[in-house]
Amino acid sequence: VQLQASGGGLVQAGGSLRLSCAASGSIFSINVMGWYRQAPGKQRELVARMANSGNTDYADSVKGRFTISRDNVKNTVYLQMNSLKPEDTGIYFCNYYYRGRVREDDYWGQGTEVTVSS
């Protein structure tokens, strides 16, 4: 599975960005795709993830500001980020996860940088 992320950049506090991540390759329809981020000097953390069923999971710090969505036909996941704060700065990584009876897949994209200036 290959993941191609895009959409990062530099934005002022209060602004918005939209990240996209397209998956290709041997994709199982039942999966979870999501976004994680890593700030300088910190561990990677979950931002938001979404199952193909539509179930979502958000970090408390982004609830009400970020919205994850996906297009199952295009195998693409999106992250709409509004009301951005300087603490949202970091490298954002797309993730694809599948777990079956005999196989488990866990793939990461190359990361896209988000910088929020105060």
Summary of the structure (lengths in Angstrom):
residues: 118
radius of gyration: 13.8
end to end distance: 36.8
largest distance: 47.8
contacts: 348
relative contact order: 0.32
helix: 5%
strand: 57%
